[in-house]
Amino acid sequence: MSLEGALAANRFGLGAREGEIDSASRDPKGWLIAQLAGEETAPRFAGLKSSAELVSDLTKRRQAQQAKNKEAVKEFLMEARKTYVRETAARFLHGAETAQPFRERLVRFWSNHFTVSISKPQCAVFVGAFEREAIRANVTGTFADMLIAVERHPAMQLYLDNAQSIGPDSIAGRRSRRGLNENLGREILELHTLGVDGGYTQADVIALAKILTGWSLNRTQGPMLQGINAAMGSTAEGGFRFYPARHEPGAKTLLRREYAQGYPSGLEALRDLANHPATARHLAQKLVAHFIADDPTQESVRRIERAFVSSGGNLKTVAEAIADEPAAWRREQSKMRTPVEYLTAALRIAGGDRLATLDDKAVMPIIQSARLMGEMPFSAPSPKGWPDTENAWSGADAVLERVEWANAAAGRFGRNADPVMLADEALGPLLKPDTRTLISRAASPEQGLALLLASPEFQRR
């Protein structure tokens, strides 16, 4: 085992499984980059509903509400909860089992960057499909393609209220007197692309919001507006639909560039934002802070920024540049694992063959443990997503919750375990001699495993 192999499995991956550090040690950077080639292997997600199917279900719920069918609404709400649990359980189990942990870390980084949350209840059924369809499907493609997939997705349309945003001077706006919602336009500029210091103004926020009017969910309307939209060239794909009757007419000026009215200009505006120099800087800063240190050097940020710009925002090239960044291979474990990262790492090393028998119901206690530690999956408190700094996760209460969980998990997984062997397999050269000695002197396998899971080395990456 090499230090670089241990860093590859833990800093870039999701925590080592048995034998993983050995495999990574042969060619740590090559091991990481190989995970980005070809298609993702993800059998846990088979059979989960698409966003188009979920929009259809949501439409049926609205119809049931309008008909005051309480039983149908109750049934929908129960199914919505089951959908969230299925998606979250599949995500946990995929993270615990995957042989492409670097790829999965990238999925979760981008999913947090483009946060959607069950804090808005109508999003709950869509959050898993959002990550699968908009993030996972584009994680080795271009940032522009991912951005467009994200902003069109029903989850984002609902979360940031664009599904109901209507151009004041549009046909629908004049009929309904409903108006513009700026939330999506603002967060695209502030969070998704340019960043808070990206040089945009409130006028740009309003312009982008107007450009994106008419973007919504693909569900039915009244027959009059259906006919108008069809005649005006409505565009639909999956769970997304562009409704021309809601779109603000006329040209709009965004960042000193004029965009004509219509759906194609929305795509054009997003591609321009994806390739803006401020976007490259903003994303490079976040990526380096995520993989290397809370306060990364500007040299590291600039190298990732150059990779983004020179590749035209190719996310595979950017990920390869991160794996090639010298600062990422230093021994110091400066990043604290978030609760979901911590639980995933524990499942990877302690779960072993037991994972194959786990189902949605069996994973529920793990989901609840993540909630108690402060990170309920898909429930970030704001569009900024979950924090990515040590002080957010290293408070005394949070660490105590992890220690208590480590003791409980060790009782479940540690009965026939060899905790010293698991410690070596999990951490390799990152395991400190004093910690290894403490584990070796434990009174039982369960206590030894608990000491491993609670150790500072295991809680960091």
C-alpha positions as CSV (number, residue, x, y, z in Angstrom):
1,M,0.0,0.0,0.0
2,S,1.2,3.5,-0.8
3,L,0.3,6.9,0.7
4,E,-0.9,8.0,-2.8
5,G,-3.2,4.9,-3.0
6,A,-4.7,5.7,0.4
7,L,-5.3,9.4,-0.7
8,A,-6.8,8.3,-4.0
9,A,-9.3,6.1,-2.2
10,N,-10.1,8.5,0.6
11,R,-9.5,12.1,-0.6
12,F,-10.8,11.5,-4.2
13,G,-13.1,8.5,-3.5
14,L,-15.7,7.6,-1.0
15,G,-13.6,5.7,1.5
16,A,-11.7,2.5,0.8
17,R,-13.3,-0.9,0.4
18,E,-11.2,-4.0,1.2
19,G,-8.4,-4.2,-1.4
20,E,-9.1,-0.8,-2.9
21,I,-5.9,0.9,-1.6
22,D,-3.8,-1.9,-3.0
23,S,-5.5,-1.5,-6.4
24,A,-5.1,2.2,-6.4
25,S,-1.5,2.1,-5.2
26,R,-0.4,0.5,-8.5
27,D,-1.2,3.8,-10.4
28,P,-3.2,6.2,-8.2
29,K,-3.9,8.9,-10.8
30,G,-4.5,6.3,-13.5
31,W,-6.9,4.5,-11.1
32,L,-8.9,7.7,-10.7
33,I,-9.0,8.7,-14.3
34,A,-10.0,5.2,-15.5
35,Q,-13.2,5.6,-13.5
36,L,-14.3,8.5,-15.8
37,A,-14.1,6.4,-19.0
38,G,-17.2,4.8,-20.5
39,E,-20.6,4.4,-18.9
40,E,-21.4,4.4,-15.2
41,T,-22.2,1.0,-13.6
42,A,-25.2,1.7,-11.4
43,P,-27.6,-1.2,-11.0
44,R,-29.2,0.2,-7.8
45,F,-30.9,2.9,-9.9
46,A,-32.7,0.4,-12.2
47,G,-36.4,0.7,-12.3
48,L,-36.6,4.2,-10.6
49,K,-39.1,6.6,-12.2
50,S,-38.1,9.2,-14.8
51,S,-39.0,12.9,-14.4
52,A,-41.6,12.5,-17.1
53,E,-43.4,9.8,-15.2
54,L,-43.2,11.8,-12.0
55,V,-44.7,14.9,-13.7
56,S,-47.5,12.7,-14.9
57,D,-48.1,11.6,-11.3
58,L,-48.0,15.2,-10.1
59,T,-50.6,16.2,-12.7
60,K,-52.9,13.4,-11.4
61,R,-52.5,14.7,-7.9
62,R,-53.5,18.2,-9.0
63,Q,-56.6,16.7,-10.7
64,A,-57.4,14.8,-7.5
65,Q,-57.1,18.0,-5.4
66,Q,-59.3,19.9,-7.8
67,A,-61.9,17.0,-7.6
68,K,-61.5,17.1,-3.8
69,N,-60.6,13.4,-3.8
70,K,-58.9,13.1,-0.4
71,E,-58.1,9.4,-0.7
72,A,-56.3,9.9,-4.1
73,V,-54.3,12.9,-2.6
74,K,-53.4,10.8,0.5
75,E,-52.2,7.9,-1.8
76,F,-50.1,10.3,-3.8
77,L,-48.4,11.7,-0.7
78,M,-47.6,8.2,0.6
79,E,-46.1,7.3,-2.8
80,A,-44.1,10.5,-2.8
81,R,-42.5,9.6,0.5
82,K,-41.8,6.1,-0.8
83,T,-40.2,7.6,-3.9
84,Y,-37.9,9.7,-1.8
85,V,-36.9,6.8,0.4
86,R,-36.2,4.5,-2.7
87,E,-34.0,7.2,-4.3
88,T,-32.1,7.9,-1.2
89,A,-31.6,4.3,-0.3
90,A,-30.4,3.5,-3.8
91,R,-27.9,6.4,-3.6
92,F,-26.5,5.2,-0.3
93,L,-26.1,1.7,-1.5
94,H,-24.6,2.7,-4.8
95,G,-22.1,4.8,-2.9
96,A,-21.2,1.9,-0.6
97,E,-20.8,-0.5,-3.5
98,T,-19.5,1.4,-6.5
99,A,-16.1,0.6,-8.1
100,Q,-16.1,4.2,-9.5
101,P,-15.9,6.2,-6.3
102,F,-14.2,9.2,-7.8
103,R,-17.0,9.5,-10.4
104,E,-19.5,9.3,-7.6
105,R,-17.8,12.0,-5.6
106,L,-18.0,14.2,-8.7
107,V,-21.7,13.4,-9.0
108,R,-22.3,14.5,-5.4
109,F,-20.2,17.6,-5.7
110,W,-22.2,18.8,-8.7
111,S,-25.5,17.7,-7.1
112,N,-24.7,20.0,-4.2
113,H,-23.5,22.8,-6.4
114,F,-26.9,22.7,-8.2
115,T,-28.9,22.1,-5.1
116,V,-32.6,21.1,-5.1
117,S,-34.1,20.3,-1.8
118,I,-37.1,18.6,-0.2
119,S,-37.3,21.7,2.0
120,K,-39.8,22.6,-0.7
121,P,-42.2,19.6,-0.4
122,Q,-43.3,19.6,-4.1
123,C,-39.7,18.8,-5.0
124,A,-39.5,15.6,-2.9
125,V,-40.5,13.2,-5.7
126,F,-38.1,14.8,-8.2
127,V,-34.8,15.1,-6.3
128,G,-33.5,11.6,-7.0
129,A,-34.5,11.8,-10.7
130,F,-32.8,15.2,-10.9
131,E,-29.5,13.8,-9.7
132,R,-29.8,10.8,-12.1
133,E,-30.9,12.7,-15.2
134,A,-29.3,16.1,-14.9
135,I,-26.1,15.5,-12.9
136,R,-25.1,11.8,-13.2
137,A,-25.8,11.7,-17.0
138,N,-23.6,14.7,-17.6
139,V,-20.8,14.3,-15.1
140,T,-18.1,13.6,-17.7
141,G,-19.7,15.9,-20.4
142,T,-19.5,19.6,-20.7
143,F,-20.6,22.1,-18.0
144,A,-22.9,23.8,-20.5
145,D,-24.8,20.6,-21.2
146,M,-25.1,19.9,-17.5
147,L,-26.2,23.5,-16.8
148,I,-29.0,23.3,-19.4
149,A,-30.1,19.9,-18.1
150,V,-30.2,21.2,-14.6
151,E,-32.2,24.4,-15.4
152,R,-34.7,22.6,-17.5
153,H,-35.4,19.8,-15.0
154,P,-38.7,19.8,-13.2
155,A,-36.9,19.7,-9.8
156,M,-35.1,23.0,-10.4
157,Q,-38.1,24.5,-12.1
158,L,-40.2,23.8,-8.9
159,Y,-37.5,24.5,-6.4
160,L,-36.7,28.0,-7.7
161,D,-40.2,28.8,-8.7
162,N,-39.6,29.2,-12.4
163,A,-42.4,26.8,-13.3
164,Q,-44.9,29.6,-12.4
165,S,-42.9,32.5,-13.8
166,I,-44.8,34.3,-16.5
167,G,-43.8,37.2,-18.7
168,P,-45.9,40.2,-17.7
169,D,-46.5,41.1,-21.3
170,S,-47.0,37.6,-22.5
171,I,-50.4,36.2,-23.6
172,A,-50.7,34.3,-20.3
173,G,-49.5,37.3,-18.3
174,R,-52.0,39.7,-19.8
175,R,-54.8,37.1,-19.2
176,S,-53.8,36.0,-15.6
177,R,-52.1,39.1,-14.3
178,R,-49.5,36.9,-12.8
179,G,-45.9,37.9,-13.3
180,L,-42.2,37.3,-13.2
181,N,-40.3,35.3,-10.6
182,E,-36.6,36.2,-10.4
183,N,-35.4,33.3,-8.2
184,L,-34.0,31.0,-10.9
185,G,-32.4,33.9,-12.8
186,R,-30.7,35.1,-9.6
187,E,-29.4,31.8,-8.5
188,I,-28.1,30.8,-11.9
189,L,-26.0,34.0,-11.9
190,E,-25.0,34.0,-8.2
191,L,-24.6,30.3,-7.5
192,H,-24.6,28.1,-10.6
193,T,-22.4,30.1,-13.0
194,L,-20.7,33.5,-12.4
195,G,-20.6,33.6,-8.6
196,V,-21.5,36.5,-6.3
197,D,-18.6,38.6,-7.5
198,G,-19.2,37.7,-11.2
199,G,-20.0,41.2,-12.3
200,Y,-23.7,41.0,-13.0
201,T,-26.4,43.5,-11.9
202,Q,-30.0,43.3,-10.8
203,A,-30.9,44.3,-14.4
204,D,-29.1,41.1,-15.5
205,V,-31.1,39.0,-13.0
206,I,-34.4,40.4,-14.4
207,A,-33.2,39.9,-18.0
208,L,-32.3,36.3,-17.4
209,A,-35.6,35.7,-15.6
210,K,-37.5,37.1,-18.6
211,I,-35.4,34.9,-21.0
212,L,-36.5,31.9,-19.0
213,T,-40.2,32.7,-18.9
214,G,-42.2,29.9,-20.4
215,W,-39.8,27.2,-19.1
216,S,-41.9,24.8,-16.9
217,L,-43.1,21.3,-16.4
218,N,-44.7,19.2,-19.2
219,R,-48.2,19.1,-17.9
220,T,-51.6,19.9,-19.3
221,Q,-53.3,23.3,-19.2
222,G,-56.7,24.6,-20.2
223,P,-57.6,23.9,-23.9
224,M,-57.4,27.5,-25.0
225,L,-53.7,28.0,-23.9
226,Q,-52.8,24.5,-25.1
227,G,-54.0,25.5,-28.6
228,I,-52.1,28.8,-28.4
229,N,-48.9,27.2,-27.3
230,A,-49.1,24.5,-29.9
231,A,-49.6,27.1,-32.6
232,M,-46.7,29.2,-31.3
233,G,-44.3,26.3,-31.3
234,S,-44.3,24.7,-27.9
235,T,-41.2,22.6,-27.1
236,A,-41.4,19.5,-24.9
237,E,-38.9,16.8,-23.8
238,G,-39.3,14.5,-20.9
239,G,-40.6,16.3,-17.9
240,F,-39.8,19.8,-19.4
241,R,-41.9,22.0,-21.6
242,F,-41.5,25.5,-23.0
243,Y,-44.8,27.4,-23.2
244,P,-44.6,30.2,-25.7
245,A,-47.8,31.8,-24.4
246,R,-46.0,32.5,-21.0
247,H,-42.8,33.8,-22.6
248,E,-42.0,37.5,-22.3
249,P,-41.9,38.9,-25.8
250,G,-39.1,41.1,-27.2
251,A,-35.4,41.2,-27.0
252,K,-33.5,41.1,-23.6
253,T,-30.1,42.3,-22.7
254,L,-28.0,40.1,-20.5
255,L,-24.4,41.1,-19.6
256,R,-24.4,43.6,-22.4
257,R,-25.5,41.0,-25.0
258,E,-28.9,41.1,-26.7
259,Y,-31.0,37.9,-26.9
260,A,-34.0,37.5,-29.1
261,Q,-37.3,36.2,-27.7
262,G,-38.0,32.5,-27.8
263,Y,-36.8,29.2,-26.4
264,P,-33.5,29.0,-28.4
265,S,-32.3,32.2,-26.8
266,G,-32.6,30.6,-23.4
267,L,-30.3,27.8,-24.4
268,E,-27.9,30.4,-26.0
269,A,-27.8,32.5,-22.8
270,L,-27.0,29.4,-20.6
271,R,-24.2,28.3,-22.9
272,D,-22.8,31.8,-22.8
273,L,-22.9,31.8,-19.0
274,A,-21.3,28.4,-18.9
275,N,-18.4,29.6,-20.9
276,H,-18.0,33.0,-19.2
277,P,-14.5,33.6,-17.6
278,A,-16.1,34.3,-14.2
279,T,-17.8,30.9,-14.3
280,A,-14.5,29.2,-14.8
281,R,-13.0,31.0,-11.7
282,H,-16.1,30.4,-9.5
283,L,-16.2,26.7,-10.3
284,A,-12.4,26.2,-10.0
285,Q,-12.5,27.8,-6.5
286,K,-15.3,25.5,-5.4
287,L,-13.7,22.3,-6.8
288,V,-10.3,22.9,-5.3
289,A,-11.9,23.8,-1.9
290,H,-13.9,20.6,-2.1
291,F,-11.1,18.2,-3.0
292,I,-8.0,19.8,-1.3
293,A,-8.6,22.4,1.4
294,D,-11.1,24.9,2.8
295,D,-8.6,27.7,1.8
296,P,-6.8,26.5,-1.3
297,T,-3.9,28.3,-2.8
298,Q,-4.6,30.5,-5.8
299,E,-2.0,28.6,-7.8
300,S,-4.2,25.5,-7.5
301,V,-7.3,27.4,-8.4
302,R,-5.7,28.9,-11.5
303,R,-4.6,25.5,-12.7
304,I,-8.1,24.1,-12.5
305,E,-9.5,27.3,-14.1
306,R,-7.1,27.0,-17.0
307,A,-8.2,23.3,-17.5
308,F,-11.8,24.5,-17.6
309,V,-11.2,27.3,-20.1
310,S,-8.9,25.4,-22.4
311,S,-11.2,22.4,-22.6
312,G,-14.4,24.4,-23.2
313,G,-15.8,23.4,-19.9
314,N,-15.2,19.6,-20.4
315,L,-15.9,18.2,-16.9
316,K,-13.8,15.0,-17.5
317,T,-10.8,17.1,-18.4
318,V,-11.4,19.3,-15.3
319,A,-11.6,16.2,-13.1
320,E,-8.4,14.8,-14.6
321,A,-6.7,18.2,-13.8
322,I,-7.9,17.8,-10.2
323,A,-6.4,14.4,-10.0
324,D,-3.1,15.8,-11.4
325,E,-3.0,18.8,-8.9
326,P,0.1,18.4,-6.7
327,A,-1.5,20.0,-3.7
328,A,-4.1,17.2,-3.7
329,W,-1.5,14.6,-2.9
330,R,-0.2,16.0,0.4
331,R,-0.5,13.8,3.4
332,E,-2.4,16.3,5.6
333,Q,-6.1,15.4,5.9
334,S,-7.5,18.9,5.9
335,K,-11.1,18.2,4.9
336,M,-13.7,16.9,7.3
337,R,-16.1,14.3,5.9
338,T,-19.7,15.4,5.8
339,P,-22.2,13.1,7.6
340,V,-23.2,11.4,4.3
341,E,-19.6,11.0,3.3
342,Y,-18.8,9.6,6.7
343,L,-21.6,7.1,6.7
344,T,-20.8,6.0,3.1
345,A,-17.1,5.4,4.0
346,A,-18.2,3.3,7.0
347,L,-20.5,1.2,4.8
348,R,-17.7,0.7,2.3
349,I,-15.2,-0.7,4.8
350,A,-17.5,-2.4,7.4
351,G,-20.5,-3.4,5.3
352,G,-18.8,-5.9,3.0
353,D,-21.0,-8.7,1.7
354,R,-23.8,-7.6,4.0
355,L,-24.7,-4.8,1.6
356,A,-26.1,-7.1,-1.0
357,T,-28.9,-8.1,1.4
358,L,-29.9,-4.5,2.3
359,D,-33.1,-3.1,1.0
360,D,-34.9,0.3,1.3
361,K,-36.3,-0.6,4.7
362,A,-32.9,-1.7,6.0
363,V,-31.2,1.6,4.8
364,M,-33.8,3.8,6.6
365,P,-31.8,3.8,9.9
366,I,-28.7,5.1,7.9
367,I,-30.8,7.9,6.4
368,Q,-32.0,8.8,9.8
369,S,-28.5,8.8,11.2
370,A,-27.5,11.2,8.5
371,R,-30.4,13.4,9.6
372,L,-29.3,13.3,13.2
373,M,-25.7,14.2,12.2
374,G,-27.1,17.3,10.3
375,E,-27.2,16.2,6.7
376,M,-30.5,14.7,5.6
377,P,-29.9,13.7,2.0
378,F,-31.5,16.1,-0.6
379,S,-32.6,18.6,2.1
380,A,-30.0,21.4,2.1
381,P,-31.4,24.4,3.9
382,S,-30.9,26.9,1.0
383,P,-30.0,27.0,-2.7
384,K,-26.3,27.4,-1.6
385,G,-26.3,23.7,-0.7
386,W,-24.6,22.0,2.2
387,P,-21.5,23.8,3.5
388,D,-18.1,22.4,2.5
389,T,-15.9,23.6,5.3
390,E,-14.6,21.8,8.4
391,N,-16.2,24.1,11.0
392,A,-19.7,23.2,9.6
393,W,-19.3,19.5,10.6
394,S,-16.7,19.4,13.5
395,G,-18.7,20.9,16.4
396,A,-18.8,18.9,19.6
397,D,-22.4,17.8,19.3
398,A,-21.8,16.6,15.7
399,V,-18.7,14.6,16.6
400,L,-20.5,13.1,19.6
401,E,-23.3,11.9,17.3
402,R,-20.7,10.2,15.1
403,V,-19.1,8.5,18.0
404,E,-22.5,7.2,19.2
405,W,-23.2,6.0,15.7
406,A,-19.8,4.3,15.5
407,N,-20.6,2.3,18.6
408,A,-24.0,1.2,17.3
409,A,-22.7,0.4,13.8
410,A,-19.8,-1.7,15.3
411,G,-22.3,-3.7,17.2
412,R,-24.1,-4.5,13.9
413,F,-21.1,-5.0,11.6
414,G,-18.2,-5.9,13.9
415,R,-19.1,-9.2,15.5
416,N,-16.9,-11.3,13.3
417,A,-14.6,-8.5,12.0
418,D,-10.9,-8.1,12.3
419,P,-10.7,-4.4,13.2
420,V,-7.0,-4.1,12.7
421,M,-7.2,-5.5,9.2
422,L,-10.2,-3.3,8.4
423,A,-8.2,-0.3,9.8
424,D,-5.3,-1.1,7.5
425,E,-7.6,-1.6,4.5
426,A,-9.6,1.6,5.2
427,L,-6.7,4.0,5.8
428,G,-3.4,2.3,4.8
429,P,-0.5,4.7,5.6
430,L,-3.0,7.4,6.7
431,L,-3.6,5.3,9.9
432,K,-1.5,6.6,12.7
433,P,0.5,4.1,14.8
434,D,-1.1,5.2,18.0
435,T,-4.6,4.6,16.6
436,R,-3.6,1.2,15.2
437,T,-2.2,0.2,18.6
438,L,-5.4,1.4,20.3
439,I,-7.6,-0.7,17.9
440,S,-5.4,-3.7,18.4
441,R,-5.8,-3.6,22.2
442,A,-9.6,-3.3,22.0
443,A,-11.5,-5.7,24.3
444,S,-13.6,-7.0,21.4
445,P,-13.9,-6.8,17.6
446,E,-16.9,-4.6,18.1
447,Q,-15.0,-2.1,20.2
448,G,-12.1,-2.2,17.8
449,L,-14.3,-1.4,14.9
450,A,-16.0,1.4,16.9
451,L,-12.5,2.9,17.6
452,L,-11.7,2.8,13.9
453,L,-15.0,4.5,12.8
454,A,-14.6,7.2,15.5
455,S,-10.9,7.9,14.8
456,P,-9.9,11.3,13.6
457,E,-8.2,9.7,10.5
458,F,-11.4,8.0,9.5
459,Q,-13.5,11.2,9.9
460,R,-11.3,13.1,7.6
461,R,-10.2,12.9,4.0
